[in-house]
Amino acid sequence: MAQIIFMNKTIIVSNRLPLQVAIDENSLTITPSVGGLATGMKSVHAEGNGIWVGWSGIPEDEIDSALSIEVDTKIRNAKCVSVPLSSEDIEDYYEGFSNRALWPLFHYFMEYTYFEQHEWEAYKRANEKFAEVVIDNLEDGDTVWVHDYQLLLLPQLIKDKKPNTTIGFFLHIPFPSYEIFRTFPWRAEILTGMLGADLLGFHTYDYERHFLSSVKRILRLDVNFNEINYHDRIIKVDSFPMGIDYDKFYNTALKHHSETIKKSDLRKRLEEHLTEDKKLILSIDRMDYTKGIPNRIKAFEYFLDTYPEYKEKVRLVMLAVPSRSNVPQYQKLKRETDELVGRINGKFATVSWTPIWYYYRSLPFEDLIDLYISSDIALITPIRDGMNLVAKEYVATRIKGDGVLILSEMAGASKEMNEALLINPNNFQNFAWNLKRALTMPLEEQKTRIKFLQKRLKRYDVEKWAKEFLKSLEATKQIKNAIITKKLSGDYENHLIEDFKNKKKKLVLLDYDGTLVGFKDNPQDAQPDEALFKLLDQLQEQSTLVLISGRDKDTFQRWFGHKPYNLVTDHGVWLYEKKEWVQLERLKTDWMQSIRPILETFRDSTPSTFIETKNYSLAWHYRTADPELAKIRTMELNTVLTSMVANNGLSILQGNKVIEIKSSNVNKGRVVSRLLTQNDYDFIMVLGDDWTDEYMFEEAPESAYTIKVGFTKTKAKYQIKDPNQVRQLLQKLI
């Protein structure tokens, strides 16, 4: 397999390389691609030792070995590396799963979505092939930037093999709402694959929000604003609206307006039909069902019926670029479009006027610019679109400052192009009214709107987009380094183990839930197992062991009463030592009768939540509730409780998916202070997982080993991943 090795480079990964590879009678030509991504990543690719990984466009089983070597060599000379994909891969992974499952579902076309197991398997295999090529060319310190929906599994595949690699991922299509995405059979696998990235980028905040909602509801992960806590990592999610090469479009349009170049045949023909009272309306799309082409034609018919005075005064120039023409849905779309254009032209055409000029082809860049500069209005009305760069390209070519952009609200570009006339493409009345408004818009208003749009597009062009993403990706290294510096591993861990073995008077303070055992949907299901008893027995023989928990006294008596461990329950109300319970705090419980009805109201209005009654506290658990609803309810409950608890000497504890109300006089830190006075300990270790354990970390002396379970903000000196790693650490100690 081809291999290129450089140090500290950026590896760009996309389904296709930014090259056009053509073979004609064993003659090979390779030319650079044009397009949004190829243009946007040009400078990133050119800088330093960057390489681009992707498929060449030629299946490996359709080329002989000798020519394959030549293709590979020329591709490598262009600082690219090809991923070997077979015809079967392309059929099942790309044409199949990527474009028959992911594309329609992510664009909300569930009726066109097909879930085939063998295509899913092909998708996994293809992503593994990409991962293999990336890893072959990956060195320590490199950055990887993965692009788009064909490679959703790739970030985690790379992270599994190279965990210290900084990985970015950008999705160029919409991310659907949770209600749509939850129908996907392999939803958890897709999300897990994406979470291999350190930074996940989307075009708009809406797509970002949909993704985070799915992460919370499907994977049940904690999300703080736009950061996801995932194992021992914090993953950042943000929106980066992709721009265009503004100067390229503006300068080419400027050149075409001048007299220095010969006018194209297209330009001459367009100008023959341009007069003061005749307007040209432009529509450019790929022939794709997401673009709403039939809708647009029907809406244009509605416009002509509603405002007949514009007959022979306007012409719709429609350019539909062929796409996936071997797919049945696209063939049906082409037939429908052809029939609609024919019917409407037949209905309205006169001897000297045809309402729709329809082109089903690709156009050279120069002709595209001629279309842009000759059109008075651009009609960009997709039913669903990740961004839509055509809208931006049209605005960039308006060098005279005139022209009107009519843009669908369903395009990602609408979020940053408010000066356009924004429409709902499904509302024909709204469509027709805005088209009339565009046709009658005063020149001064046109110039004002275009000026604002151009200023924004010039400032945030495609190069700025790439730089902003890479800048944010670089910033994730600081988060990673902050975690690494507190992560209990290597020398830190060895020093702790050595210290434990050498010291004589050792105190070990352990929280229970989330520290020694994982959280359960029902707290009563978290009983200690035999392996844990064995571990704690051995630890007890070598140290003073204290289990300190918010659990109630009766539960711990039932679970641990037959053992010689020291127990602290109810956050510090009861202490069990030398086989006897001692009450450390005298607390009232009469407040429960006024607080309980409030908790019951929230329990009843929030499905899958329940109330746990302890001796001295009440806890409202919401672990299995819908995360979005639970977030709202917890804010509401905190607001309701705040005024009540302050007047009754109570406090609110925010635990892991639980809100607990207890006396303000009690916390684990007070017990730690008491225990420290009982002996002159020369080794102290404290482990806990949530913020109620922060009181212990605060009270522990400077020499103590304080360890937080989980990677959230803490006053502990060190952090460890989860209860499994806690047990592994304790096993090493003994």
C-alpha positions in Angstrom: 0.0 0.0 0.0 1.2 3.5 -0.8 2.9 5.3 2.1 4.0 8.9 2.6 5.6 9.8 5.8 6.2 13.4 7.0 6.3 15.0 10.4 3.6 17.2 12.0 1.4 17.4 9.0 -2.3 17.8 8.4 -4.0 14.8 6.8 -7.3 15.7 4.9 -9.6 12.8 4.4 -12.6 12.8 2.1 -14.5 10.2 0.0 -12.9 11.6 -3.2 -9.5 13.0 -3.9 -9.4 16.6 -5.2 -8.3 15.2 -8.5 -9.9 14.1 -11.8 -8.2 10.9 -12.9 -8.9 9.9 -16.5 -7.7 6.8 -18.4 -8.1 6.7 -22.2 -6.6 3.8 -24.1 -4.0 3.4 -21.3 -3.2 7.1 -21.5 -3.4 8.7 -18.0 -4.3 12.3 -17.2 -4.7 13.8 -13.8 -6.2 17.3 -13.3 -7.2 19.2 -10.1 -10.9 19.2 -9.2 -12.9 22.4 -8.8 -15.6 22.7 -6.1 -16.3 23.9 -2.6 -14.2 21.4 -0.6 -11.3 21.2 -3.1 -11.1 25.0 -3.1 -11.5 25.4 0.6 -8.8 22.9 1.5 -6.4 24.0 -1.1 -4.3 26.2 1.2 -4.4 23.6 4.0 -3.3 20.9 1.6 -0.5 23.1 0.2 1.0 24.1 3.5 3.8 22.2 5.0 3.7 18.4 4.4 -0.1 18.1 4.2 -1.5 15.1 2.3 -5.0 14.3 1.1 -6.4 10.7 1.5 -9.4 9.6 -0.6 -10.6 7.5 -3.5 -9.2 8.2 -6.9 -12.4 7.6 -8.7 -11.2 4.4 -10.4 -12.2 1.0 -8.9 -9.1 -1.1 -8.2 -10.5 -4.1 -10.0 -10.9 -2.1 -13.3 -7.3 -1.2 -13.8 -4.2 -3.4 -14.5 -1.3 -3.5 -12.1 1.1 -1.7 -14.3 -1.2 1.3 -14.8 -2.2 1.1 -11.2 1.4 1.9 -10.2 1.5 4.8 -12.5 -1.8 6.2 -11.1 -0.5 5.7 -7.6 2.8 7.5 -8.4 1.1 10.5 -10.1 -1.4 10.8 -7.2 1.4 10.8 -4.7 3.2 13.5 -6.7 0.1 15.6 -6.1 0.5 15.1 -2.3 -2.4 12.6 -2.2 -2.8 9.0 -1.3 -5.5 6.8 -2.8 -7.7 4.4 -0.9 -8.2 1.2 -2.9 -11.9 0.7 -3.4 -13.4 -2.1 -5.5 -16.5 -1.8 -7.8 -18.4 -3.7 -5.1 -17.3 -1.2 -2.5 -18.5 1.7 -4.6 -21.8 0.0 -5.3 -22.6 -1.0 -1.7 -20.7 1.6 0.4 -21.1 4.7 -1.7 -24.1 4.3 -4.1 -25.7 2.0 -1.5 -25.4 2.9 2.1 -24.1 6.5 1.8 -26.6 7.6 -0.8 -29.6 5.2 -0.1 -29.5 5.4 3.7 -27.6 8.4 5.0 -28.2 11.0 2.3 -32.1 10.7 2.3 -32.4 10.3 6.0 -30.2 13.2 6.9 -32.2 15.3 4.4 -35.6 14.2 5.9 -36.6 12.1 3.0 -37.5 9.0 4.9 -39.6 7.6 2.1 -36.4 7.2 0.0 -34.4 5.7 2.8 -33.3 2.0 2.6 -31.6 0.1 5.4 -29.8 -2.9 4.0 -27.5 -5.0 6.3 -25.1 -5.9 3.6 -24.7 -2.3 2.6 -24.0 -1.4 6.3 -21.3 -4.0 6.4 -19.8 -2.6 3.2 -19.9 0.9 4.7 -18.0 -0.4 7.8 -15.4 -2.2 5.5 -14.9 0.9 3.4 -14.3 3.1 6.5 -11.8 0.5 7.8 -10.0 0.8 4.4 -9.8 4.6 4.8 -8.6 4.1 8.4 -5.8 1.7 7.3 -4.5 4.2 4.7 -4.6 7.1 7.2 -2.9 5.2 9.9 -0.2 4.0 7.5 0.6 7.7 6.9 0.1 9.0 10.4 2.9 10.1 12.7 2.9 11.5 16.2 1.9 15.1 16.2 -0.1 14.9 13.0 -3.6 16.4 12.7 -6.4 14.6 10.8 -9.4 16.4 9.3 -12.2 14.0 8.1 -15.0 15.2 5.8 -18.6 14.3 5.4 -21.2 11.6 5.7 -19.4 8.8 3.8 -16.8 8.6 6.6 -18.8 8.8 9.8 -17.1 5.8 11.4 -13.6 6.9 10.5 -12.8 9.2 13.5 -13.2 6.5 16.1 -11.4 3.9 13.9 -8.4 6.2 13.9 -8.7 7.1 17.6 -8.8 3.4 18.5 -5.4 2.8 16.9 -3.8 6.3 17.5 -5.5 7.6 20.7 -3.3 10.7 20.9 -4.0 11.9 17.4 -5.9 15.2 17.1 -8.9 14.6 14.9 -11.5 17.0 13.4 -14.7 16.0 11.6 -16.9 18.2 9.4 -20.4 17.3 8.2 -21.3 19.0 4.9 -24.9 18.0 4.9 -27.7 18.6 7.6 -27.7 16.6 10.7 -31.4 15.6 11.3 -33.5 16.0 14.4 -33.5 13.3 17.0 -36.9 12.2 16.0 -35.6 11.4 12.5 -32.2 10.1 13.5 -33.6 7.7 16.1 -35.2 5.6 13.3 -31.7 4.7 12.0 -30.9 1.1 12.8 -27.2 1.8 13.5 -27.7 5.1 15.2 -25.4 4.4 18.2 -22.6 3.1 16.0 -22.7 6.2 13.8 -22.6 8.5 16.8 -19.8 6.5 18.4 -17.8 6.7 15.2 -18.2 10.5 15.0 -17.2 10.9 18.7 -13.7 9.7 17.8 -13.1 13.3 16.7 -11.9 16.0 19.1 -13.9 18.7 17.3 -17.1 18.1 15.3 -18.1 20.9 12.9 -21.5 21.6 11.3 -22.7 24.4 9.0 -25.3 25.8 11.3 -26.3 25.8 15.0 -29.5 23.9 14.2 -27.5 20.9 12.9 -25.1 21.2 15.9 -28.1 21.2 18.3 -29.7 18.2 16.6 -26.5 16.2 16.9 -26.1 17.1 20.6 -29.7 16.1 21.3 -29.1 12.7 19.7 -25.9 12.2 21.7 -27.7 12.9 24.9 -30.8 10.8 24.2 -29.2 7.8 22.4 -25.8 7.5 24.0 -26.9 9.1 27.3 -23.8 11.2 27.5 -23.4 14.4 29.5 -23.3 17.5 27.4 -22.3 20.9 28.9 -23.2 23.6 26.4 -21.2 22.5 23.3 -18.9 20.0 25.1 -19.4 16.3 25.4 -17.9 14.3 28.3 -16.9 11.0 26.7 -14.8 8.5 28.7 -11.5 10.3 29.4 -12.1 13.0 26.7 -13.9 16.2 26.2 -15.2 16.6 22.7 -16.1 20.1 21.3 -19.0 20.6 18.9 -19.4 23.9 17.0 -20.8 25.5 13.8 -18.7 26.8 11.0 -20.7 28.1 8.0 -18.7 27.2 4.9 -17.9 30.0 2.5 -16.8 30.3 -1.1 -13.7 31.6 -2.9 -15.2 35.0 -3.0 -12.4 36.8 -4.8 -12.4 34.1 -7.6 -16.1 34.7 -8.4 -16.0 38.5 -8.0 -12.9 39.0 -10.1 -14.1 36.6 -12.8 -17.4 38.5 -13.0 -15.5 41.8 -13.1 -13.4 40.5 -16.1 -16.6 39.3 -17.9 -18.2 42.7 -17.5 -15.2 44.4 -19.1 -14.7 44.5 -22.8 -11.3 42.8 -22.7 -12.6 39.3 -23.3 -14.7 37.9 -26.1 -18.3 37.3 -25.1 -19.3 33.7 -25.0 -22.2 32.3 -27.2 -24.2 31.9 -24.1 -23.7 35.5 -23.0 -24.6 36.8 -26.4 -27.8 34.7 -26.5 -28.8 35.9 -23.0 -28.2 39.5 -23.8 -30.5 39.2 -26.9 -33.3 38.7 -24.5 -32.4 41.3 -21.9 -34.2 44.6 -22.1 -35.3 47.2 -19.5 -38.7 45.6 -19.1 -37.7 41.9 -19.3 -36.1 40.1 -16.3 -34.1 36.9 -16.2 -34.6 34.6 -13.2 -31.8 32.0 -12.5 -32.1 28.6 -10.9 -29.1 26.3 -10.6 -29.0 22.9 -8.8 -27.9 19.4 -9.0 -30.7 17.2 -10.2 -31.5 16.0 -6.6 -34.8 15.5 -4.8 -33.5 17.7 -1.9 -33.3 20.7 -4.2 -37.1 21.1 -4.7 -36.9 21.5 -8.5 -40.5 20.3 -9.3 -41.8 22.5 -6.4 -40.0 25.5 -7.9 -41.5 24.9 -11.4 -45.0 24.5 -9.9 -44.5 27.7 -7.8 -43.4 29.6 -10.9 -46.6 28.4 -12.7 -48.6 29.7 -9.7 -46.8 33.0 -10.0 -47.7 33.4 -13.7 -51.3 32.5 -13.0 -51.5 34.9 -10.0 -49.7 37.8 -11.7 -50.4 37.4 -15.5 -49.0 40.8 -16.2 -45.6 39.3 -16.0 -46.1 36.9 -18.9 -43.5 37.7 -21.6 -41.8 39.9 -19.0 -39.9 37.2 -17.1 -38.0 34.1 -18.0 -36.8 31.3 -15.7 -33.4 29.9 -16.7 -33.1 26.5 -15.1 -29.7 24.7 -15.0 -30.0 21.2 -13.6 -26.7 19.4 -13.3 -26.9 15.6 -13.8 -26.5 13.6 -10.6 -26.8 9.8 -9.8 -28.7 9.2 -13.0 -28.6 5.5 -12.5 -30.7 5.7 -9.2 -34.4 5.1 -9.6 -35.5 8.2 -7.5 -33.3 10.4 -9.6 -34.6 9.0 -12.9 -38.1 9.6 -11.7 -37.2 13.2 -10.7 -35.7 13.8 -14.1 -38.9 12.6 -15.8 -41.1 14.7 -13.6 -39.0 17.8 -14.2 -39.0 17.2 -18.0 -42.8 16.8 -18.0 -43.4 19.8 -15.8 -41.2 22.1 -18.0 -42.9 20.8 -21.1 -46.4 21.3 -19.7 -45.8 24.8 -18.4 -44.0 25.9 -21.6 -46.9 24.5 -23.6 -49.4 26.3 -21.3 -47.8 29.8 -21.4 -45.4 30.0 -24.4 -46.0 32.5 -27.2 -44.4 32.9 -30.6 -41.7 35.1 -29.1 -41.5 33.9 -25.5 -40.8 30.7 -23.7 -41.2 31.0 -19.9 -38.7 28.4 -18.9 -35.3 27.7 -20.5 -34.2 24.3 -19.1 -30.7 22.9 -19.4 -29.9 19.4 -18.1 -26.1 19.5 -18.2 -22.9 20.8 -16.6 -21.6 24.1 -17.6 -17.9 25.3 -17.7 -17.0 27.8 -15.0 -16.9 30.7 -17.5 -20.4 30.0 -18.7 -21.6 29.7 -15.1 -20.3 33.2 -14.4 -22.1 34.5 -17.5 -25.4 33.1 -16.2 -24.8 34.7 -12.8 -24.0 38.2 -14.1 -26.9 38.1 -16.7 -29.6 37.2 -14.2 -31.6 39.8 -12.3 -32.9 37.4 -9.7 -31.5 34.1 -8.3 -34.1 31.6 -7.2 -32.5 29.1 -4.8 -35.2 27.1 -3.1 -34.1 23.7 -1.9 -36.5 21.7 0.3 -33.5 20.8 2.5 -29.8 21.7 2.0 -26.8 21.6 4.2 -25.5 25.0 3.1 -26.0 25.8 -0.7 -23.0 27.6 -2.1 -24.8 28.6 -5.3 -26.6 31.4 -3.3 -23.2 32.7 -2.2 -21.7 32.5 -5.7 -24.5 34.5 -7.2 -24.1 37.3 -4.6 -20.3 37.4 -5.2 -20.8 38.0 -8.9 -23.0 41.1 -8.5 -20.3 43.6 -9.1 -22.7 46.4 -9.9 -24.4 45.9 -6.5 -27.8 45.1 -8.1 -29.8 41.8 -8.2 -32.0 40.0 -5.7 -31.5 36.6 -4.1 -34.6 34.6 -3.2 -33.5 31.9 -0.8 -35.2 28.9 0.9 -35.3 29.0 4.7 -34.4 25.3 4.5 -30.9 26.0 3.2 -28.2 26.3 5.7 -27.1 29.5 4.0 -30.3 31.2 5.1 -29.0 31.4 8.6 -26.3 33.9 7.6 -28.0 35.6 4.6 -30.8 37.5 6.2 -30.7 40.2 3.6 -32.0 37.8 1.0 -35.7 37.3 0.5 -36.3 34.2 2.6 -39.2 31.9 1.7 -40.8 28.6 2.6 -40.4 26.7 -0.7 -43.6 24.8 0.0 -45.7 27.9 0.3 -46.6 28.9 -3.3 -48.4 32.0 -2.3 -45.4 33.2 -0.3 -43.1 32.2 -3.2 -45.2 34.2 -5.8 -45.4 37.3 -3.5 -41.7 37.4 -2.9 -40.9 36.9 -6.6 -43.1 39.9 -7.4 -41.4 41.8 -4.6 -38.0 41.0 -6.2 -39.1 42.1 -9.6 -40.3 45.4 -8.3 -37.6 46.0 -5.7 -36.1 49.5 -6.1 -32.4 49.6 -7.2 -31.4 51.3 -4.0 -32.8 48.6 -1.8 -31.2 45.9 -4.0 -27.8 47.6 -3.6 -28.2 47.9 0.2 -29.0 44.2 0.5 -26.3 43.0 -1.8 -23.7 45.3 -0.1 -24.4 43.7 3.3 -24.3 40.2 1.8 -21.1 40.8 -0.1 -19.3 42.3 2.9 -20.2 39.2 5.0 -19.2 36.7 2.3 -15.9 38.4 1.6 -15.0 38.4 5.3 -16.0 34.8 5.9 -14.8 33.1 2.7 -13.9 29.4 2.3 -10.3 30.0 3.5 -11.5 31.7 6.6 -13.8 28.8 7.2 -10.9 26.3 7.0 -8.6 28.5 9.2 -11.3 28.9 11.9 -12.0 25.2 12.0 -8.3 24.3 12.3 -7.8 27.1 14.9 -10.6 25.5 17.0 -9.2 22.1 16.5 -5.8 23.3 17.7 -7.5 24.7 20.8 -8.8 21.2 21.7 -5.2 20.2 22.4 -5.3 22.6 25.4 -8.3 20.7 26.8 -6.6 17.4 26.1 -3.4 18.6 27.8 -5.3 19.8 30.9 -6.9 16.3 31.2 -3.5 14.6 30.6 -1.8 16.6 33.3 -4.3 15.5 35.9 -4.8 12.0 34.6 -3.6 9.3 37.1 -1.1 7.4 35.0 2.6 6.7 34.5 4.9 8.3 37.1 2.0 9.6 39.2 0.4 6.2 39.6 3.7 4.5 40.3 4.5 7.0 43.0 1.1 6.5 44.6 1.5 2.7 44.6 5.1 2.9 46.0 4.0 5.4 48.7 1.1 3.1 49.7 3.4 0.1 50.1 6.0 2.0 52.1 3.8 3.9 54.6 2.5 2.4 57.9 -0.6 4.4 58.9 -2.8 4.5 55.8 -6.3 6.0 55.5 -8.4 5.2 52.3 -11.6 7.1 51.8 -13.9 5.7 49.1 -17.2 6.9 47.7 -19.5 4.1 46.6 -21.8 4.9 43.6 -19.9 6.1 40.6 -16.6 5.2 42.3 -16.6 1.5 43.2 -19.7 0.6 41.2 -21.3 2.1 38.1 -24.6 3.8 38.2 -27.8 1.8 37.8 -31.2 2.8 36.6 -32.5 1.6 40.0 -30.1 2.5 42.8 -31.0 -0.7 44.7 -29.5 -2.7 41.8 -26.0 -1.5 42.7 -25.2 -4.1 45.4 -21.6 -5.0 45.9 -20.3 -8.0 44.0 -18.0 -10.8 45.3 -15.0 -9.3 43.4 -15.5 -6.0 45.2 -15.8 -7.7 48.6 -12.6 -9.5 48.0 -10.8 -6.3 46.9 -12.1 -4.3 49.9 -11.2 -7.1 52.3 -7.5 -7.0 51.2 -7.5 -3.2 51.3 -8.9 -3.3 54.8 -6.0 -5.6 55.9 -3.5 -3.0 54.9 -5.2 0.3 55.8 -8.0 2.0 57.6 -10.8 1.7 55.0 -13.8 4.0 55.0 -16.7 3.8 52.6 -18.3 7.2 52.7 -21.6 7.6 50.8 -24.9 9.4 50.4 -26.6 6.1 50.8 -28.8 5.6 53.8 -27.7 3.7 56.9 -30.1 0.8 56.5 -28.9 0.0 53.0 -25.2 0.0 54.0 -26.0 -2.1 57.1 -27.6 -4.6 54.8 -24.8 -4.6 52.3 -21.7 -4.2 54.5 -22.8 -4.9 58.1 -21.1 -8.3 58.1 -17.7 -6.7 57.2 -15.2 -4.9 59.4 -15.1 -1.8 57.2 -15.7 1.7 58.5 -18.9 3.2 57.0 -20.2 6.7 56.7 -23.8 7.1 55.4 -26.3 9.9 54.6 -23.5 12.2 53.5 -22.1 12.2 57.1 -24.9 11.7 59.5 -23.9 8.1 60.6 -20.6 6.5 61.3 -20.2 2.8 61.6 -17.0 1.7 63.3 -16.1 -1.2 65.6 -19.4 -2.9 64.6 -21.4 0.0 66.1 -23.4 2.9 64.6 -22.7 6.4 65.9 -24.8 9.4 65.0 -22.6 12.3 64.2 -25.3 14.8 63.5 -28.8 15.4 65.0 -31.1 16.3 62.2 -34.7 17.2 61.9 -36.9 15.5 59.2 -40.1 17.4 59.6 -39.2 19.5 56.5 -39.8 16.4 54.3 -43.6 16.7 54.4 -43.5 20.1 52.7 -40.8 19.2 50.2 -42.2 15.8 49.2 -45.3 17.1 47.4 -43.1 19.3 45.2 -40.9 16.3 44.2 -44.0 14.2 43.6 -45.4 16.9 41.2 -42.1 16.8 39.2 -42.1 13.0 39.3 -45.6 12.8 37.9 -44.8 15.4 35.1 -41.5 13.8 34.1 -41.8 10.2 32.9 -39.2 7.6 34.1 -38.2 9.6 37.2 -38.7 8.5 40.8 -38.3 9.7 44.4 -35.9 7.9 46.9 -36.7 8.5 50.5 -33.7 8.3 52.9 -33.6 8.8 56.6 -32.4 12.4 56.4 -32.8 13.4 52.8 -35.1 13.1 49.7 -33.7 12.4 46.3 -35.3 12.9 42.9 -33.7 10.5 40.3 -33.9 11.2 36.6 -31.3 8.9 35.1 -33.7 7.2 32.6 -35.8 10.3 31.8 -35.5 12.1 28.4 -32.4 14.2 28.8 -33.9 17.3 27.1 -37.0 17.2 29.3 -34.9 16.4 32.4 -32.7 19.4 31.8 -35.8 21.7 31.8 -37.3 20.0 34.8 -34.1 20.2 36.9 -33.9 24.0 36.3 -37.5 24.4 37.2 -37.1 22.2 40.3 -34.0 24.1 41.4 -35.9 27.4 41.0 -38.8 26.1 43.1 -36.7 24.7 45.8 -34.1 27.5 46.2 -36.3 29.8 48.3 -37.7 27.0 50.4 -34.4 25.3 51.4 -32.7 28.5 52.3 -35.3 29.3 55.0 -35.2 25.8 56.4 -31.4 25.2 56.8 -31.4 22.8 53.8 -29.2 22.5 50.8 -29.7 21.1 47.3 -27.1 18.5 46.1 -26.8 18.1 42.3 -25.5 14.5 42.0 -25.1 12.3 38.9 -28.7 12.4 37.4 -30.1 13.1 40.8 -31.2 16.1 42.9 -31.0 15.5 46.6 -32.3 17.8 49.4 -30.7 17.5 52.8 -29.6 19.5 55.9 -27.0 22.2 55.2 -25.1 21.0 58.4 -24.1 17.8 56.8 -21.4 17.1 54.2 -18.7 14.5 53.7 -15.9 17.1 54.3 -17.0 17.4 58.0 -16.6 13.7 58.5 -13.2 13.7 56.8 -12.0 16.4 59.3 -13.2 14.2 62.2 -11.5 11.1 60.9 -8.2 12.9 60.3 -8.0 13.8 64.0 -8.3 10.2 65.1 -4.8 9.1 64.0 -1.6 10.5 62.7 -1.9 9.1 59.2 1.2 9.2 56.9 -0.8 8.1 53.8 -4.2 9.5 52.8 -6.1 8.7 49.6 -9.6 10.0 48.7 -11.6 8.8 45.7 -15.0 10.2 44.7 -17.0 10.9 41.5 -19.4 13.8 41.9 -19.5 17.3 43.4 -20.6 16.1 46.9 -17.2 14.5 47.1 -15.5 17.9 46.4 -16.0 18.6 50.1 -13.7 15.6 50.9 -11.1 16.9 48.4 -11.2 20.3 50.1 -10.7 18.9 53.6 -7.9 16.5 52.7 -4.4 17.7 53.6 -2.1 18.9 50.9 -0.1 15.6 51.1 -3.2 13.5 50.3 -3.8 11.7 47.0 -7.2 13.1 45.9 -8.6 11.4 42.9 -11.7 12.3 40.9 -13.5 9.6 39.0 -14.5 11.0 35.6 -13.1 13.9 33.7 -15.0 17.0 34.8 -13.9 20.1 36.7 -12.6 19.2 40.1 -10.4 20.3 43.1 -8.9 16.8 43.2 -5.2 16.5 42.1 -5.7 13.6 39.8 -8.5 12.1 37.7 -9.3 8.5 36.7 -11.7 7.3 34.0 -14.4 5.1 35.7 -15.1 2.5 38.4 -13.3 -0.2 36.4 -10.1 1.8 36.5 -10.7 2.5 40.2 -10.8 -1.2 40.9 -7.7 -1.8 38.8 -5.9 0.9 40.8 -6.9 -0.7 44.1 -5.8 -4.1 42.9 -2.4 -2.6 42.2 -2.2 -1.2 45.7 -2.8 -4.5 47.4 
